[in-house]
Amino acid sequence: MIQAILIGMLLTELAIYVGLGRMFVERGMSIAAIVSILLLLALCWRLSHALGSFLLTSLLRLRDHRALPLGNSMAALANEVAARFVCFNWSQPFPGLATDREPADAAQGVPILLVHGYLCNRGLWVTFSRALAAAGLGPVHTVTLEPVFDGIDALVPKLAARIEAICRASGASQIMLVAHSMGGLVARAYLAQSDANRVSRLVTLGSPHHGTQLAQFGIGISADQMRARSPWLQTLAGKETANAAGSTRPQPKALSIYTLNDDLVYPPESSVLEWAENIPVSAVGHMALVFSAPIARRVIAYLR
């Protein structure tokens, strides 16, 4: 679904540029001027994908007296613009073209499944999956969880089915999960099931484990569930506590990496997961977490 939405947006944008180009030609403008204007419009549109959320979180930080170093903020904005350019203009509209065949890397080892977040699909992992495959840890798989605007609980059976399919195909009894943003909540909801014993390690990247104040601007049931202190998040935490107290099945080893410059999860400490190792980073944006070579190296070292 997100693939169709993004392709539709790109085609609509192209139609707008064609219409503007014809109008400018009729007004006698030169081809060079027309191309320059259209390229500027395209650039401004893509900058707006990150600028809006960065400005909003900057205002929230000023309100809360949590100003960050300007250099870190500018670096985060720059790599976030680059990450969203790739995500929303190439790898997610055309995941079949952008991503490699699966599983990436045929090395023996524990399979790895990459789980995307809100308004994304498997194309999000276009560079991250290649970094993991090059590390030779084990076969790397992805999944697309839809429908996009449904509740998180509705996505859990689809994640469970993908995990079971990978285990059947590989002969492995367990896999390792790496999840971005809302994908971390889907993974936790899967693990909260009493019969979920397929995951040996969990890594979350920028996941709003305690919700985010920006979820109020999202669309759909899953956005409501990601609001700070939402009933769904409280219920999930309750299930985890009950499982820990009454079950002999331990939680998998877990790592939560989050960025202090996150423009979608605010406050960034919402990504702290009590039963995991938590590592804050800086100078990187929310989507850029999965495009960052240093982050990939941290994850590879942890999974290894």
KEKE-3310 file (N, C-alpha, C; in steps of 0.2 Angstrom, whole numbers, plus 5000, padded with zeros to 4 digits):
npx = (5004:5009:5019:5011:5005:5016:5021:5010:5011:5023:5020:5010:5016:5025:5016:5011:5023:5024:5013:5016:5027:5022:5014:5024:5031:5022:5022:5033:5045:5063:5070:5081:5078:5065:5068:5077:5068:5059:5067:5071:5059:5057:5067:5064:5052:5057:5066:5056:5051:5058:5061:5050:5046:5058:5059:5047:5051:5062:5056:5049:5060:5065:5055:5056:5068:5079:5090:5100:5117:5121:5129:5127:5114:5112:5120:5112:5100:5105:5109:5096:5088:5094:5092:5078:5076:5081:5073:5059:5059:5065:5069:5058:5046:5050:5054:5057:5067:5076:5081:5091:5091:5082:5086:5098:5115:5121:5127:5130:5122:5113:5097:5093:5080:5073:5063:5052:5046:5033:5023:5031:5040:5048:5058:5065:5076:5087:5101:5106:5103:5112:5124:5123:5123:5136:5143:5142:5135:5124:5109:5100:5084:5069:5053:5037:5025:5008:4990:4994:4989:4983:4980:4993:4993:4987:4997:5005:5002:5006:5020:5024:5020:5030:5042:5040:5040:5053:5061:5057:5061:5075:5079:5082:5080:5078:5078:5086:5080:5080:5073:5065:5059:5042:5042:5049:5040:5030:5038:5040:5027:5024:5034:5028:5018:5013:5018:5029:5044:5054:5065:5081:5089:5086:5086:5082:5079:5078:5065:5049:5047:5040:5031:5027:5027:5024:5016:5003:5001:5000:4992:4979:4976:4987:4995:4989:4991:5004:5005:5011:5011:5000:4985:4987:5001:5003:4996:5004:5016:5012:5009:5022:5028:5020:5023:5037:5036:5029:5033:5045:5051:5063:5066:5072:5090:5092:5094:5093:5095:5095:5093:5098:5094:5082:5069:5056:5053:5049:5050:5067:5071:5061:5063:5070:5072:5067:5071:5082:5099:5103:5108:5112:5114:5120:5119:5112:5098:5080:5075:5088:5095:5095:5102:5115:5132:5140:5130:5126:5138:5138:5127:5130:5141:5135:5126:5134)
npy = (4994:5006:5008:5010:5022:5030:5030:5035:5048:5052:5052:5061:5073:5074:5076:5089:5096:5095:5102:5115:5117:5118:5129:5139:5139:5144:5157:5161:5159:5154:5138:5135:5143:5138:5124:5127:5132:5122:5112:5118:5119:5105:5102:5110:5104:5092:5095:5100:5088:5084:5096:5102:5093:5094:5107:5108:5099:5106:5117:5111:5107:5119:5124:5115:5118:5111:5113:5108:5105:5116:5112:5097:5097:5102:5093:5081:5085:5087:5073:5067:5073:5067:5054:5053:5057:5046:5036:5039:5042:5033:5019:5014:5017:5008:4995:4982:4985:4992:4985:4970:4953:4941:4928:4940:4937:4921:4915:4903:4904:4913:4917:4934:4946:4960:4974:4986:5002:5014:5020:5014:5002:4987:4992:5002:4997:4997:5000:4996:4982:4977:4980:4972:4960:4959:4958:4945:4938:4930:4924:4937:4944:4953:4961:4967:4975:4977:4982:4999:5009:5002:4995:4991:4978:4971:4969:4960:4946:4945:4947:4937:4926:4928:4926:4912:4907:4910:4902:4889:4888:4890:4881:4885:4887:4899:4917:4933:4949:4965:4981:4996:5011:5011:4998:4992:4991:4983:4971:4970:4967:4955:4947:4948:4938:4923:4911:4915:4911:4912:4922:4927:4938:4955:4971:4988:5003:5019:5017:5021:5017:5022:5030:5045:5062:5068:5059:5063:5069:5060:5048:5036:5020:5015:5026:5033:5023:5025:5037:5047:5038:5030:5020:5008:5006:5005:4994:4984:4985:4980:4967:4962:4964:4955:4943:4942:4940:4928:4918:4905:4908:4918:4936:4940:4944:4962:4977:4994:5007:5025:5041:5057:5068:5065:5068:5064:5055:5061:5065:5061:5051:5043:5031:5023:5007:4997:4984:4982:4985:5001:5014:5030:5041:5054:5068:5062:5058:5053:5043:5042:5034:5021:5022:5025:5022:5020:5016:5004:4997:4996:4988:4977:4972:4970:4960:4950)
npz = (5000:5004:4995:4983:4986:4987:4974:4967:4972:4967:4953:4953:4956:4946:4935:4939:4937:4923:4919:4924:4917:4904:4905:4908:4896:4887:4891:4886:4893:4894:4891:4900:4911:4914:4918:4929:4938:4940:4945:4957:4964:4965:4974:4985:4989:4993:5003:5012:5018:5029:5035:5041:5052:5059:5063:5071:5082:5086:5092:5102:5110:5113:5121:5132:5137:5131:5122:5109:5103:5089:5078:5079:5076:5063:5056:5058:5052:5039:5035:5037:5027:5016:5018:5018:5005:4998:5003:5000:4987:4979:4985:4993:4985:4974:4978:4973:4963:4970:4980:4985:4980:4991:5003:5008:5007:5009:5019:5032:5048:5061:5055:5050:5053:5046:5051:5047:5050:5054:5040:5030:5020:5015:5008:5015:5020:5011:5011:5023:5024:5015:5022:5033:5026:5021:5032:5035:5044:5044:5034:5028:5029:5025:5028:5023:5032:5032:5033:5031:5040:5050:5066:5078:5083:5074:5064:5070:5068:5055:5056:5064:5055:5045:5052:5055:5043:5038:5048:5044:5031:5033:5042:5055:5072:5079:5076:5073:5077:5069:5071:5066:5072:5073:5071:5081:5091:5086:5086:5099:5103:5097:5104:5117:5116:5123:5117:5109:5105:5096:5094:5097:5098:5099:5091:5092:5083:5086:5091:5097:5112:5123:5118:5108:5107:5094:5088:5088:5076:5067:5056:5057:5067:5072:5074:5084:5094:5097:5104:5117:5133:5129:5130:5124:5124:5138:5141:5133:5140:5152:5149:5146:5159:5166:5159:5162:5176:5178:5170:5163:5152:5146:5142:5126:5123:5121:5112:5112:5101:5100:5094:5100:5092:5086:5076:5075:5086:5101:5118:5115:5124:5125:5118:5127:5133:5146:5149:5141:5134:5132:5120:5117:5103:5093:5081:5070:5061:5062:5052:5046:5054:5049:5038:5042:5043:5054:5064:5058:5060:5074:5077:5070:5077:5089:5086:5082)
capx = (5000:5014:5022:5006:5005:5022:5022:5005:5013:5028:5017:5006:5022:5027:5010:5011:5029:5023:5008:5019:5032:5019:5012:5030:5033:5017:5023:5039:5051:5068:5071:5085:5074:5060:5072:5079:5063:5056:5072:5071:5053:5058:5072:5061:5048:5060:5068:5051:5049:5062:5061:5044:5047:5064:5057:5043:5054:5066:5052:5048:5066:5066:5050:5058:5075:5083:5093:5106:5122:5119:5132:5124:5107:5113:5122:5106:5095:5107:5108:5089:5086:5097:5089:5071:5076:5082:5067:5053:5059:5068:5069:5052:5042:5052:5059:5060:5072:5081:5084:5094:5087:5082:5089:5104:5120:5119:5131:5127:5122:5106:5094:5091:5074:5073:5056:5052:5041:5027:5023:5037:5040:5055:5063:5068:5083:5091:5108:5107:5103:5118:5129:5123:5125:5143:5146:5142:5132:5119:5105:5096:5078:5065:5046:5033:5019:5002:4989:4998:4985:4979:4983:5000:4991:4985:5003:5009:5002:5010:5027:5024:5020:5036:5047:5040:5042:5061:5063:5055:5066:5082:5080:5084:5075:5077:5081:5087:5076:5082:5067:5066:5054:5036:5044:5051:5033:5027:5042:5038:5020:5025:5037:5023:5014:5015:5021:5034:5051:5059:5069:5087:5091:5082:5089:5077:5082:5073:5058:5045:5044:5036:5027:5030:5022:5023:5011:4996:5000:5000:4985:4977:4976:4994:4998:4986:4994:5011:5005:5014:5007:4994:4983:4990:5008:5003:4994:5010:5021:5009:5010:5029:5029:5017:5027:5043:5035:5026:5035:5052:5054:5066:5066:5079:5094:5090:5098:5089:5099:5091:5096:5095:5092:5077:5064:5049:5052:5051:5057:5071:5072:5055:5066:5073:5068:5070:5075:5087:5104:5101:5113:5110:5119:5118:5120:5109:5091:5076:5076:5095:5098:5096:5107:5121:5137:5142:5125:5126:5143:5136:5122:5134:5145:5130:5123:5140)
capy = (5000:5012:5008:5013:5029:5034:5030:5040:5055:5054:5053:5068:5078:5074:5079:5096:5099:5095:5107:5121:5118:5120:5136:5143:5139:5148:5163:5163:5158:5150:5131:5135:5146:5133:5118:5129:5133:5116:5109:5122:5117:5098:5102:5113:5099:5086:5098:5100:5082:5084:5103:5103:5089:5096:5114:5106:5096:5111:5121:5107:5107:5126:5125:5111:5120:5105:5114:5104:5109:5118:5107:5091:5097:5103:5086:5077:5088:5085:5066:5065:5075:5063:5047:5053:5057:5039:5032:5041:5043:5027:5012:5012:5016:5003:4990:4977:4987:4995:4980:4964:4946:4938:4932:4943:4933:4914:4912:4900:4908:4914:4922:4941:4949:4968:4976:4993:5006:5018:5023:5012:4995:4984:4996:5006:4994:4996:5000:4992:4975:4976:4981:4966:4954:4960:4956:4937:4935:4925:4926:4943:4945:4959:4960:4973:4974:4981:4988:5004:5013:4998:4994:4987:4971:4968:4968:4955:4939:4945:4947:4930:4921:4929:4923:4905:4905:4910:4897:4883:4888:4889:4876:4888:4887:4906:4922:4939:4955:4972:4984:5003:5015:5007:4991:4989:4990:4977:4966:4969:4964:4948:4944:4947:4933:4918:4906:4918:4909:4912:4927:4926:4945:4961:4977:4993:5009:5025:5015:5025:5013:5025:5034:5051:5068:5069:5054:5066:5072:5054:5045:5029:5017:5014:5033:5034:5019:5028:5043:5046:5035:5028:5014:5002:5005:5003:4987:4981:4985:4976:4960:4961:4963:4948:4937:4941:4937:4922:4913:4904:4910:4925:4940:4940:4950:4967:4983:5000:5013:5030:5048:5063:5073:5062:5073:5061:5053:5066:5066:5055:5046:5038:5025:5019:5001:4995:4977:4982:4989:5007:5018:5036:5044:5061:5070:5058:5059:5047:5039:5041:5028:5015:5023:5027:5016:5019:5013:4998:4993:4995:4983:4971:4970:4967:4953:4945)
capz = (5000:5004:4988:4978:4988:4985:4967:4966:4974:4962:4947:4954:4956:4939:4932:4941:4934:4916:4918:4925:4911:4898:4907:4907:4889:4884:4893:4883:4897:4891:4893:4905:4916:4916:4921:4935:4942:4942:4950:4963:4967:4967:4979:4991:4991:4997:5010:5017:5021:5035:5039:5045:5059:5063:5066:5077:5088:5089:5096:5108:5114:5116:5126:5137:5138:5130:5116:5107:5099:5082:5073:5079:5073:5056:5053:5058:5047:5032:5034:5037:5021:5011:5020:5016:4998:4995:5005:4997:4980:4976:4988:4995:4979:4969:4982:4969:4959:4974:4985:4982:4981:4997:5008:5006:5010:5010:5024:5038:5054:5063:5051:5053:5050:5047:5052:5046:5055:5051:5033:5027:5018:5016:5004:5020:5022:5005:5012:5030:5023:5012:5027:5037:5022:5020:5038:5035:5051:5042:5029:5030:5027:5026:5028:5023:5036:5030:5030:5034:5045:5054:5073:5078:5085:5067:5061:5074:5065:5049:5058:5066:5049:5042:5056:5055:5036:5038:5051:5040:5025:5034:5047:5061:5078:5081:5072:5076:5074:5069:5070:5066:5074:5075:5070:5087:5095:5083:5088:5107:5104:5095:5110:5122:5116:5127:5113:5105:5107:5090:5094:5101:5100:5097:5091:5090:5081:5086:5092:5103:5117:5128:5114:5105:5106:5087:5085:5087:5069:5062:5054:5058:5073:5075:5076:5091:5099:5098:5108:5124:5138:5127:5133:5121:5126:5145:5140:5131:5146:5157:5147:5147:5166:5168:5157:5166:5183:5178:5164:5163:5146:5147:5136:5122:5124:5117:5112:5109:5099:5098:5093:5103:5087:5083:5074:5075:5092:5106:5119:5113:5129:5125:5115:5132:5134:5152:5149:5135:5134:5128:5118:5114:5098:5091:5074:5065:5061:5063:5046:5044:5058:5045:5033:5045:5043:5061:5067:5056:5063:5081:5076:5068:5083:5094:5084:5081)
cpx = (5004:5017:5018:5006:5010:5023:5016:5007:5018:5025:5013:5011:5024:5022:5010:5017:5028:5018:5012:5024:5028:5016:5018:5032:5028:5018:5030:5046:5056:5068:5075:5082:5069:5063:5074:5074:5060:5061:5072:5065:5053:5062:5068:5056:5051:5063:5062:5049:5053:5062:5056:5044:5053:5062:5052:5046:5059:5062:5050:5054:5067:5061:5052:5065:5080:5087:5099:5111:5120:5123:5129:5117:5107:5115:5116:5101:5098:5107:5101:5086:5088:5093:5082:5071:5077:5075:5061:5053:5062:5066:5062:5046:5044:5057:5061:5066:5078:5085:5087:5089:5087:5083:5096:5109:5117:5123:5127:5127:5114:5103:5093:5085:5074:5066:5056:5046:5035:5028:5029:5036:5047:5060:5067:5076:5088:5098:5110:5107:5110:5124:5129:5125:5132:5147:5146:5140:5127:5114:5101:5090:5074:5058:5043:5026:5013:4996:4992:4995:4982:4983:4989:4998:4990:4991:5007:5008:5006:5018:5028:5025:5027:5042:5046:5042:5050:5064:5062:5060:5073:5084:5082:5078:5074:5080:5083:5083:5080:5076:5068:5059:5048:5037:5046:5045:5030:5031:5041:5031:5020:5028:5033:5018:5017:5019:5027:5041:5056:5064:5075:5089:5087:5086:5083:5081:5077:5066:5055:5042:5040:5031:5031:5025:5020:5018:5004:4995:5000:4993:4985:4978:4983:4997:4995:4989:5001:5011:5008:5009:5000:4992:4986:4997:5008:5001:5000:5015:5019:5010:5017:5031:5026:5021:5034:5042:5033:5028:5043:5055:5057:5065:5072:5083:5092:5094:5094:5094:5094:5095:5093:5093:5086:5071:5057:5048:5054:5047:5061:5072:5066:5057:5070:5069:5071:5073:5080:5093:5102:5107:5111:5116:5116:5121:5118:5102:5087:5077:5083:5098:5099:5100:5114:5126:5139:5137:5125:5132:5142:5132:5126:5138:5141:5128:5128:5141)
cpy = (5006:5013:5012:5020:5033:5035:5035:5047:5057:5056:5060:5073:5079:5078:5087:5099:5100:5101:5114:5122:5121:5128:5141:5144:5144:5155:5166:5163:5153:5143:5131:5137:5141:5127:5121:5130:5127:5112:5112:5120:5110:5098:5105:5108:5094:5089:5098:5094:5081:5091:5104:5099:5092:5103:5112:5104:5101:5116:5118:5107:5114:5127:5121:5113:5114:5107:5110:5108:5110:5113:5100:5091:5098:5097:5082:5079:5086:5077:5064:5067:5070:5056:5047:5054:5050:5035:5033:5042:5037:5020:5010:5012:5010:4998:4984:4978:4989:4990:4974:4958:4944:4931:4934:4940:4926:4911:4908:4904:4909:4919:4929:4943:4956:4970:4983:4996:5009:5021:5021:5005:4993:4988:5001:5003:4993:4996:4996:4985:4973:4976:4974:4960:4954:4957:4948:4934:4929:4928:4932:4944:4951:4957:4967:4971:4979:4978:4994:5007:5009:4998:4990:4980:4968:4966:4962:4948:4939:4944:4939:4925:4922:4925:4915:4903:4905:4904:4890:4883:4887:4884:4878:4888:4894:4910:4928:4945:4961:4976:4992:5006:5011:5000:4988:4988:4984:4971:4964:4965:4957:4945:4943:4942:4927:4912:4909:4916:4909:4917:4927:4933:4950:4967:4982:4999:5014:5023:5019:5021:5016:5031:5041:5056:5070:5064:5057:5069:5066:5052:5038:5027:5017:5021:5034:5030:5021:5034:5041:5043:5033:5022:5008:5001:5003:4996:4982:4980:4980:4969:4958:4959:4956:4942:4936:4938:4930:4917:4912:4906:4917:4929:4939:4945:4956:4973:4989:5006:5019:5037:5053:5069:5070:5068:5070:5058:5058:5065:5060:5049:5041:5031:5021:5013:4998:4989:4976:4986:4995:5012:5024:5038:5051:5062:5066:5059:5052:5042:5037:5036:5022:5016:5025:5021:5015:5015:5006:4994:4992:4989:4976:4968:4967:4960:4948:4942)
cpz = (5000:4998:4983:4980:4986:4978:4964:4967:4969:4955:4947:4953:4949:4934:4933:4937:4926:4915:4919:4920:4905:4899:4906:4900:4885:4886:4891:4887:4893:4894:4900:4912:4919:4920:4928:4940:4945:4946:4957:4967:4969:4974:4986:4994:4995:5003:5015:5021:5028:5039:5043:5052:5063:5066:5072:5083:5091:5093:5102:5113:5117:5122:5133:5140:5137:5123:5115:5103:5092:5077:5073:5075:5066:5053:5053:5053:5040:5030:5034:5030:5016:5012:5017:5008:4995:4997:5001:4990:4976:4979:4990:4989:4974:4973:4978:4965:4964:4978:4981:4983:4988:4997:5005:5010:5011:5015:5030:5044:5056:5058:5054:5049:5051:5046:5052:5050:5051:5045:5029:5024:5018:5012:5009:5021:5016:5006:5018:5028:5020:5017:5031:5033:5021:5026:5039:5041:5049:5037:5032:5026:5028:5026:5027:5027:5034:5032:5034:5040:5050:5061:5073:5079:5078:5063:5064:5070:5058:5050:5060:5060:5046:5045:5055:5048:5035:5042:5048:5035:5027:5039:5054:5066:5080:5076:5076:5073:5075:5067:5070:5068:5076:5075:5077:5092:5092:5085:5095:5107:5102:5101:5116:5122:5119:5123:5109:5108:5101:5090:5099:5103:5096:5097:5088:5088:5081:5087:5098:5108:5122:5124:5112:5105:5099:5084:5084:5080:5064:5060:5055:5065:5076:5077:5083:5096:5101:5102:5114:5129:5135:5130:5130:5123:5134:5145:5138:5137:5151:5155:5148:5154:5168:5166:5161:5173:5183:5173:5165:5157:5146:5141:5132:5124:5119:5118:5109:5108:5097:5098:5097:5098:5083:5082:5074:5082:5097:5112:5117:5118:5129:5122:5120:5133:5141:5153:5144:5137:5129:5127:5114:5109:5097:5084:5069:5066:5062:5058:5045:5049:5054:5039:5035:5045:5050:5065:5065:5059:5070:5081:5075:5074:5088:5092:5083:5088)
residu = (MET:ILE:GLN:ALA:ILE:LEU:ILE:GLY:MET:LEU:LEU:THR:GLU:LEU:ALA:ILE:TYR:VAL:GLY:LEU:GLY:ARG:MET:PHE:VAL:GLU:ARG:GLY:MET:SER:ILE:ALA:ALA:ILE:VAL:SER:ILE:LEU:LEU:LEU:LEU:ALA:LEU:CYS:TRP:ARG:LEU:SER:HIS:ALA:LEU:GLY:SER:PHE:LEU:LEU:THR:SER:LEU:LEU:ARG:LEU:ARG:ASP:HIS:ARG:ALA:LEU:PRO:LEU:GLY:ASN:SER:MET:ALA:ALA:LEU:ALA:ASN:GLU:VAL:ALA:ALA:ARG:PHE:VAL:CYS:PHE:ASN:TRP:SER:GLN:PRO:PHE:PRO:GLY:LEU:ALA:THR:ASP:ARG:GLU:PRO:ALA:ASP:ALA:ALA:GLN:GLY:VAL:PRO:ILE:LEU:LEU:VAL:HIS:GLY:TYR:LEU:CYS:ASN:ARG:GLY:LEU:TRP:VAL:THR:PHE:SER:ARG:ALA:LEU:ALA:ALA:ALA:GLY:LEU:GLY:PRO:VAL:HIS:THR:VAL:THR:LEU:GLU:PRO:VAL:PHE:ASP:GLY:ILE:ASP:ALA:LEU:VAL:PRO:LYS:LEU:ALA:ALA:ARG:ILE:GLU:ALA:ILE:CYS:ARG:ALA:SER:GLY:ALA:SER:GLN:ILE:MET:LEU:VAL:ALA:HIS:SER:MET:GLY:GLY:LEU:VAL:ALA:ARG:ALA:TYR:LEU:ALA:GLN:SER:ASP:ALA:ASN:ARG:VAL:SER:ARG:LEU:VAL:THR:LEU:GLY:SER:PRO:HIS:HIS:GLY:THR:GLN:LEU:ALA:GLN:PHE:GLY:ILE:GLY:ILE:SER:ALA:ASP:GLN:MET:ARG:ALA:ARG:SER:PRO:TRP:LEU:GLN:THR:LEU:ALA:GLY:LYS:GLU:THR:ALA:ASN:ALA:ALA:GLY:SER:THR:ARG:PRO:GLN:PRO:LYS:ALA:LEU:SER:ILE:TYR:THR:LEU:ASN:ASP:ASP:LEU:VAL:TYR:PRO:PRO:GLU:SER:SER:VAL:LEU:GLU:TRP:ALA:GLU:ASN:ILE:PRO:VAL:SER:ALA:VAL:GLY:HIS:MET:ALA:LEU:VAL:PHE:SER:ALA:PRO:ILE:ALA:ARG:ARG:VAL:ILE:ALA:TYR:LEU:ARG)
# end
